[in-house]
Amino acid sequence: MPLNTALDIVNYYLRTPPFEVDKNNYERYVQIVDKALTQTLLEISENNPVIDEKIFKTPAKTEENTNITDDEYILVDIYGTIDQRFMDFIILVEKDELPNYITRILGRYIPIRYFGEKNISLLNLISDDALYILHEYTWKRIERFLIRDRYIKLKPETEYYTMYKRYRDITEIPRTELNCFMKLFEINLFLAFFQSSVYTGDNLFRSFSISGLSISLNPPSVDQAVRNLSQMKLRVLNECYDAGDLVMRF
C-alpha cells in the first residue's frame, strides 16, 4: 500500500508495529503512536510553521474579561479567539490601522492601494523577508500586552487583524516533507516506546533500522538507545530544516 500522506504513514504503523506488541498491550501501543505523532508535529511546526491570518472582533467588557491593571483594555484568550494551534504573533493591530501600519514598516513594498480591495489577503502580498521584518518590528510591542502566555490586552468591541504562526496538523504535511516526517515519526515512536510501560529490558533490540538509518546497540541499553536516537533526530532535523534556508525560523 503506497504511503502518500502522513496519515497513511501513521496508519501503517498502527497496523504494523515495528516491535512485538501482544493484544493485551495494543491500546498502550496506540498511546505510544499518538505520543510520537504529537511530538513529530510539534518538531516540524517549530521548524516550519504554518503562517495564517485572521480578522476578529473583541467582545464587550464584562466582569470576567476586565483587565484590573488598565481600564482601557480587556483580556482576550488567544487560543479561544484566534487559534487553538497558535504559536506566535507576526502582526497584531487594529484593522483600521493596518494600511498605515504596514506602509510605515515596509514602505513601498506593499502599495497602500491594495488595502482598499475587498477580501485581499496580506499574507499573499508579502515575501518571507517581509515577514521577518514585520516580526522583528512588532514582537517587542506585542509582548508588552501578553498576560501569562495565554491572554492579551486589547480594546473591547474593536476589530483586529492578526498574522501569526501556528502548529501544523497531520493533514498539513506536504508530500515534499513526507520522507522527513517518516524519519522523525519513526525515531519518536522508538523513543516513546522506550519510555513506556510496554517496554521491558528483554524487548530491547541490539540493532534496528529507521528509514535506512541503522542503529546498533552493543551492549544493549535504554540509555544508549535514547542517546543514539536523539543524535539521529538532530541529524534529520538539520538535513530537513536547515536553519540557514528557513527564514521563517525567526
N, C-alpha and C positions, 0 to 999 in steps of 0.2 A: 504494500500500500504506500503510495507516494506521500511524503511529508511536505505539504505545500504551505502550511501555516504553522504558527506557534501552537495553536490549539491541536493540530494534528500531532505535533511532537509530544505534547503533554499527554494526549490520549493514548499514544503509542506506549509510553512508559506506564500508564495506568494498566494497560493490558499486559505489558511485558516487563515486569520488574527486572532490573539488572542484577539483583541478588535474590537469594531464596527467601520467599515470603509465604508462609503457610496461611491457610484460610482463616485461622484464628487471629492472625496479625494483619489481615488485609486492610481493615479500617484504619489501623495505625499507619500502614503504608500510605494510604490515601492522604493522611495528615502530613506525612513526610513530603509527598509530592506537592501538596498545597503550600507548605512552608518553602520549598525550593522554588516554586513558581513566584511566590511573593517576593522573595529575595532577588530573584533574577530580574523581575520587572522593576524593582527598586534600583538595582545597579545600572540597568540600561537607561532608565529615566534620568538618573543623576548624571549620566554621561551624555545623553541625547534626549532631552525632554521635549514634550510637545509644547509648542507656543500657541496660545489661544487668546481670544479677546472676548469681551462681554460688556454690554451696557446694562446697568441695573439702577433701580431707584431705591434709595434708603427709606425705611419706614418712618412714621411719625415718632416723636419722643414719647416714651412710656416710663413707668417706674422701673420696668425690667431692664431697659436698654440705656437709661440715662448714664452719663459719664460724670461722676462725682467731682472730678478734678477740673472740668471745663464745661460750663453750662452750654456752650455753643454747639457741642458735639454730642453724638450718641455712640454707643459701642455696637459695631456690626460684626457678626460672626462670619469670618472669611470663608470657612468651609461650607456653611449652610447657605450663604448668599452668593458666593462666587463659584466655587467648585470643590467638591469633596476630594478631588485629586490635586488640589492646589499645592504648588511648591514655593513659588517666589514671584514677587511683582516685578514687572518691567516698567509699566506705566500705571499710575492711578491718579486720575484728575477729573474734576467736574467736566461733564460732557460739553458744556457751552464754552469752556476754556481750552478745549483740545486743539483747535486750529492754531491759536496764538502760542500755545504751549509747545507744540511740535515745531512751528516755524522758528520760535526762539532758540530751540535746541539744535535743530537740523538745518535751519536756514533754507536755502534754495533746493535742498534735496527732496522736499515734499511741497510742491506748489499748493498754495492755500486754496486754490480754486477747487481742488478735489473734495474738500470738506463740505462744499455746497451740494454735492451729488448724494442722492439717496442710496442707502444700502452699500455705501463704499466701505471696503474693509481696509483699515490702515495696515493690517498685517500683510496684505498683498502688495502694498506700495513701497515697503522699506526693505532694505537689504540686511544681511546678518551683521554687517559692520554698524549699520544704523541702530540695530537692536542693542548692540554692545554699548554704543554711545548713550543711548537712552537709559539703559540700566545703570551705567556709571553715574549719570547725572541725577537720576531720580532716587536711587536706593536710599541714600542718607536722609533725603527729605521724607520718604515714606516711612523709614524706620522709626522716626520720631513719633509716629502715630500708631505704631503697633503696641498691643497690650497682651502680654502673656502668650505670644506666638499664635493666638487664635483670633483675637479681636483687633479691630482697627477703629480709630476715632474718625468719624465722618459727620458731615452735616445732615440733619434729618430732612426727609422729604426732598431729596436732591438727586438728580440723575448724575451718575458717574460712568466714566469709561475706564476700563482696565485691560491691559495686555499683560499676560502672566505666563509663567512656566508651570506645567503640570505633569504628573506622572502618567505613563502610558498604561493602557490595559492590554490584555492578551490579543485583542483584535487589531492593535496598532503597531505591530512589529512588521515592518516591510520585508518583502522577500529578500531584499539585498542584505538584511541583517539576520536572516534565519540561521545561517551557519554559526554566527556569533551567539545567537540566542541558545542554540542547541548545546554548544560547548559550555556556556555559563550555567545553563539549566542542569546539565549532567553533573558538573562539579558541585553545584549547590545541592543536588539530590544526594550525592555521596556524603557531603558534609552534614546534611540534615540527618542522614541515616546513622552516621557515627555518633551523633548527639542524641539519638532517640532511644527509647526503651526496647525497640525491636533489635537493636544491635547487642551482641554479646561478643566477648573476645574470640569465641570459637568461629564466629562468622567472618572474621577479618580475612580479606583476600591478600595473598602475597603479591599479586600483581593484577592490574586490570587496565583497560583501555577506554579512553574517553574521546570520541570523535577523532580517532587516530593519534591521540596523545597518550602515550603509555606511561604508567607509573608503577614502579616496583618497590616493594617494602621488604627490607631484609636487615634486621629481623622485623617481623610484622609488629606494629604498634599503632594504636589510635593516634597518639601524638604525632608520630612521623607521618601518618596518612594525612592528617589535617594540615600539617606544615606543607607537605608536597602539593596537596590540593590548593591550598591558599596561594602558593607560588605559581601554580598553573593558572589560577584565576587572574592574578596580576598580569601574567603574560598575555592572556586572552584579551583582557581589557585594554592593554596597551596596543595590541595588534588591531583590535576592532575600533577603538575610540582613541586615536592619537590626539593628545591634548593640543598639539600644535595645529591640527587640522580642524578642531571643533571650536569655532568662535563662540558657540552658544554655551560653552562651559565657563561662563563668567559668574 
